[in-house]
Amino acid sequence: MTSPTVQPPHSDVRRLWLGTYPAPGTPSGGGEGVWRVDLDVTAGRFDGARQVVTAPSPSFVALSPDERTLYAVGEESEGTVSSFRVDGDGLALLATLPSGGADPCHVVARPGAVWVANYSSGTFTTVPVDGGGAFAGEPAVHAGAGTGPVTDRQEGPHAHFVAPTPDGSAAWVVDLGADRVRRYRVVADGAGVEPAGTAVALPPGTGPRHLVFGVPGTSGEGFAFVVGELDDRVHVLALRTDDDGLLAADAVTSVQACATPGPEGVGTFPSHVALSTDGTRLYVAVRGPDVVAIFDVVPDGEGVRLAHRGDAPLAGVWPRHFAVLDTAAGDVLVVAGQSSSTLEALRVRPDGGSEPLASLSLPSPACVVERRILEG
C-alpha cells in the first residue's frame, strides 16, 4: 500500500521595497540605493535581498496605486524625486526632478500626482503624473511658515509627512517646526493643490512627525493619530468638517508614546505610527528605547482612547519606519533599524504581545513598503 502524498504547506511570501540612507562613512551618491527583499512569513526568513538601483539617499519610497511605478526621494540639500518602472524584480529609471526643497523625507503616490515633504526647507511639492505613472509636468512648490519653542529644532517650518484625507479631497502636511498640520485642497483632477489653512494646531513643542487616519468602519472612524517627535507623545485628533467643507481636526487627548525609558543621555523620539490592518490597534516606533509600542484603540463614548498594551523590544537600533503586513496569523511588523543596519520582522499576537519572526543585515534601512501586486 502506497503512502499518501504529503503536500507542502503553502508559503506566504511578501515582496518588500526599501529606502535607505548611505551607510556610515559612505560618500554621498556612492553605494546607497533602493533595495528589494522577500519575507517568507511561513518559514520566518528574509530571502533574496539585493540593491536594485543606486541613488543618493533614497530615504523614503512609495509605489503608485497600480504598483508598477516606484518613487524615491533623494534626501540631500538639493533634493530630488525619481520615478522608476518596476521591471520584474528590478527597477528602471524613468526620470529625476528637483523635489522643490531641501532634504525631502517623505513621498506619497496618488492618482494623478506625487506629493513630497521637504524637511529642511519646510516646502510641500506636488508633481503631476500621467496614467502610466510617469512625471507629466513641472513640480509645484508650496512654502510653509511658523516656528516653535524648541529653538534648535523649530527655528522654521519642517514638513515631515504628507497624507491624503480619507475622502481624497485634501492633503495634510505634518509640520514638525510649526507644531501644526497644514492643509491643501486637491484641485485640477487630483494633479494639483491649493493652500487651505491649518487642519489642526498641536500644543507648542509637540514637533509632529507622522500621522495616520482611523480606518473607516472601526472605532477609529472620525479620528486620526499623530506622534510628536519632540514631546514623546501620541496625540488623538477628533475629525470634523469645517465651514469650507474640508476635513479639520481638534487635538482632544494624548498619551506617552511608550513606557520604556530611553538610555541615559539619549531620550525618546517617536518616529512612525500606523494602525493594525483591522484598525483596532495602534503601533508606534520609538527611537532611543528602540521599541514598537502597541496600543488598543478603545471606543470611549463618542470618541476613542488609547490603552497601552506593551512595548515590543527590538534587536535593531533607531527604528525609523515600519510596514504592517496583513497575514493569516495576524499582523507582522517589518521594522527598519537605521543605526544598526538591520531589518527585522515581528509577529504580533492576539494578546498584544509579540515575538521575533526574522532578521537581516542591510545597510541603513529607512523605509519599508510592501508590493502587494506581484504580476508583471
N, C-alpha and C positions, 0 to 999 in steps of 0.2 A: 504494500500500500504506500503510495507516494504521499509525502508530507505536503500540506497546503502551502502555497507560495505566500510568503510574508511580504506585504507591500511596505516600502519605506515610508516613514511619516512625511507629510507634505512640509516643505521648507517655506518659511515666511522670510523672504529676503527683501530688504529695503535699500533703495538707491539714495545716497546722500551726496550733496554738493557742499563743499566747504570753502568759505572765505578765510584768508589767513593774513597775518602780519609777517614782515620779514623776520626770520629767525634772528635772535640776538647776535650782533656783530656782522650781519649781512648788509652790505651797502644797498641803499635804496635802488630798486629796479633790478637787483641781482638775486635770482634764485627763489623768490617767493611767487605765489600764484594761487590759482584755484585748484582744489583737489576734488577727487571723486573716490568714494569708498562705499562698499556694500556692508550692511549689517544683516547677518543671518540671525534673526530673532530666535528661531527654533534651536539652532546649535549654540547660540550665545557667543558669537565671534564676529569680528570685523574681517572682511576679505577684500582683496583687490585694490588696496589703497594706492593711488598714484596721482602725481601732479599732472594735470591735463593741459595746463596753459601757464605760461609765465606772464605776470602782470604786476605792476607796482602797487603794493599794499592793498590788495582787494579784500578789505576787512569785512565787507558785507556784500552778499549776493542775493538775488531774487530771481524766481522763474516767472515767465509770462503765464497768463491764465491757461494757455494750451500746453505749457511746459516744453515748448520747442525752442524757446529763446531764453538765455540766461543773461542777466545784467549784473555787472560788478562795479562798485565804486573803486577809485584809486585814492586812498586816504593820504594825500600829500598836500603841501601848501598850495600848489596849483592843482586843484582836484580835478578828477576826470570821472566819467561814467562810460563803460564799454558795454557793447552788446555782442553776444556770441550765439551762433546757431548750435543747438545741441545736436551733435552728429554722432549717432551711435553711443559709444562710451566716451567720446571726446567732445571738444568744443572747437568751433571755427570762428575766428574773429570776424565780425561784420563791420563795426565802426567804433571809434572812440571820440567823445566830445568833451569839452570843458564841463565841469559839474556846476559851474556858476558860483563857486566859492572855495574856501579853504577847508581841507580835511573833511571831505564827505564821509559820513559814518553809517548811513542807512539809505537803503533804496527799496522802493516798492514798485511792482509792476501792476498796472491797471489796464483795463480795456481802453485803448486809445492814448495812453500816456505812461511815462515812467516818472516817479517822484523821487527826489533826492534831498536829504537833510545834510547841510554842510555845517559841521560843528563850529569850527573856529571863527568863521565869518558870520554865522548865525543865519545864513540865507537858506531859502527853500526854493528848489528849482523843479520845473516841470519840463519834460521833453516829449513832444508828440511822437507816436509810433503808428505805423500802418498795420493793416490786418494781419501781416505776417510777422509782426514783432520788430521790424527794422525801424530805426530812427527816421522820422519823416518831417523834421523841421528843426529850427534852432531852439536852444534852451531859453525858457523864460524864467527870470530870476526875481525873487521876492525877498526884500530885506526885512530883517527883524529889528526890534528895538527893545531897550529895557535893561535893567541891572538888578542885582540882588545884594543882600547883606554880606554874603561870603565873598569878600573882595578879591581873593586870589582865584576864584572860580567863576564869579558872577560879575565881572567887570563890563560885560556886554552880552548881547544875545548869543545863545549857543543852541542851535537846532540839533536835537539828538535823535529824533524819531518822528516818523510821519505815518499816520494811519487813516484809511478811509472810514467814514462813518458807516454804520450798518446799512443804511439806505443808499449809500454811494453818492449822496448829494454834496458832501464836503470833505475836505482834507483837514485833519487835525495835526498840527505840528507841535511836538513837545519841546519846549524851550527851557533848557536847564539854567541858562543865565538869567532869565527874566521871571522865573517862577510862575509860568503860565503856559497854557496850551493855546496857541494861535489857531485861527480858523480861516479856511478859504473855501468859497463856494465853487463847485465844479461847473464849468461852462464849456461851450464850444464842443458839444457832443462828447464830453469827457476828456478832450485833449488839452484844455486849459483850466486855469483857476483865477479867481479874483479875491482880494482880501475881504474878509467878513468879520473882523474884530477878534475878540477873545472868547474862546469856548468856555474856559474856566480859569480862574486865578487860584493859585495854590498859596499856602502860608509862606511868608518870607523865609528864605533859606532852605526850602524844600529841595531845590535842584532836581526837578522832574526829569526822568531819563527815558523810560519805556512805558507803554500803555497798552492795555488790552480791553476790548469791549466785551460785555457779557454775551453769552450765547443765547440767541432767541429761543424761547420756549423752555428756559430753565429759570432757576432762582436768580440768575444773573441778568435777566432781561430788564432793561431800563437802567443798567449800571455799567460803570467802567472802573478799571483799577489802574492806578499809576504808581510807579515806585519812585521814591525820592533818593537820588544818589547821595545827596548831602545831608539829609536829616535821618536817613536809615529807617524810613517808614513806608508802608503801603497805604495809599490814600484811596478811599472808596468814593466814587463820584456818582451822584444821582443824576440821570439824564432827564432833560426836559426840552420842549420845543419853545423857542423864544418868539418875539414879535415878528421877526423876519422869516419865520417858518423853518429855521435851521436848528439842528440839534445843538444844545448847550448843556452845561452841567454845573452842579454845585458840589463842592467838597463837603461831605457830610461827616466822615469819621476817618480815623487812621489807626493802624496798629504797627508795632515794631516789626521790622522786616524779618527778623529771625531771633531765636532765643539763644543762639550760640555766640559768645563773645569772640571778637577778633583778637589776634595776637597783640601783645602789648606794643604800643607804638605804631600799630598798623591801622586799626579801626575796622569799620564795617561799611561796605559800599555795595548796595544792591545794583544789579545790572539789568537782567532781563526778567520779564514777567509774562506768563502765559497761563491759559486755562487748560484743564483736562479736556479730553475730547467730548465729554458729556456736559461740560460747563459747571460741574458741581465742586471742583477743586481748583485752587489757585496755586501755581508754582512760582517761586521767586529765587533766582540765583543770587547769592551774596558772596562777594569777594572779601577777603580778609579771613573770616572763619571758614570760607570755602565749603559752603553747603548749598543745598537747594531746600528752601523752606516750603512746607506743604501746609496749606490751609483748606478747611472746608468753607464753601460758600453757603451760608445758612440763611434761609428766609427769616426775616425779623419784622413782623408787622407788614408795612407796605414796602419795606426795603430789604437789605441783606446786611449781614455782618460776617466778618472773617473769624473763624475759630482755628487757632494754631494746632495742627496735628503733630508736628515734629519737624526736625531738621535732618535731612539726608546727608550724611558726611560724604565728601568727595575725595578720591585719591589725588585728583589733579588740583592745580593751584590757579587761582584767579579766573573763576568761571565767567566768561564774558557773555556767552549766549548758549541757548539750548533749543532743541526741537522736541516736540511732543509727538510721538508715534502712537497711533491707534492700533492695538493688537488684540487678538482674541483673548489674551490673558490679562488685558488691562493696559494702562499707559506705560510706554517706555520713553525715558528721557535720554537724549543724546547730548552730552554737555561738552562744550569746547573749553578746555583748560589752557588759557592763553600762555601763562607764565611757565607752566610745567611742560608745554608742548605735548599734551595728551588729549585724546578723545575717549570718553567713557560713556557707557550706556548703563542706566539704572532701570530696573523694573519696579514699578510702584504697586504695592499690594492693596487689596481692597480695604485693609485696616488702616491705610495711610502710611505704613512703613515702606521700606524699600530694600532692595538687595542688588549688589553688583551683577551685571549681565556680561559685559565685555569691556575691554580697554585696548588702546592702541597708541603708540608713539607717533606723533605727526607734528611738523614744525608750526608752532604758534597759531593754532586754530582760533578763529574769532567769531565764526558764524556757521550754523548748520541749517541746511534746507533739504527737505525730503522731496524727491521727484516721484510722484505717485503714478504718473503715466509712463510706462516703460516701452511702449511700442514706438517704432520709428526713430 
